[in-house]
Amino acid sequence: MILKKNKMQKIPYASIVGNLMYNQICTRLDIALVVGVLGYMLTYWKSRLEIIKYHDSNFARC
């Protein structure tokens, strides 16, 4: 199990999906629908990066 986790940490999309899932579940319930839709399209990197940028820039205003 630990080897599998270490292997997945080297894959960028795993980090992005994990980040979005954390934001969806723990901090930003308003992006739950967006995360669900983006979960189907793992090939579109820029979409995910835009949401992460939005969340990071809006975090101080919460």
N, C-alpha and C positions, 0 to 999 in steps of 0.2 A: 504494500500500500504506500509506503514512504517513497519507494523508487518511482512509482507511478506519479505521485505528487511532484517530485523533483523534475521528472520528465515534462510534465504539463506546465511547470513554471517557466520553462524555456520557450513556450509557444505563446506569442503575443496575444492571439485572440482569446486564449483562456483567461488572461489577465483582464482584458477588456470586459468579457462576459461576467467575470467575477465582480468587477467593479460595478457594473450596471446592476447586477443582482443585489449587491449590498445596498446600493442606493435605493433600489426599488423596495426592498424589504425593510430596511432599517431607518432610512432618512427621508426619502422623497416619494411618498405614495402617489404624487401627481404624475410621476413618470412611469407608473406600472404598466399602462397600456403601451406606451412607446417601447419599453423594454420587451414586452411580449411580442410585439410586431418585429422588432429588430432581431429577436432571437431566431426567427425563421430565416434571416438573411445574413449569415455569418460572413459573406464575402464583401459586404459593403463597409469598409473600414472607416471612411470619412464620416458616415452617419453617426457611428458610435463615438468617434472622437469629438464631434460637435456637441453631442449630449453631455459628454464628460466635461468639456470646456464650459458649457452652460451651467452644469451643476457646480463646478469649482468656482466659477465667477459669482454665482448667486448664493453660495453658501454663507457668506458674511451677512447677507440681508435677511436671513431667517429669523 
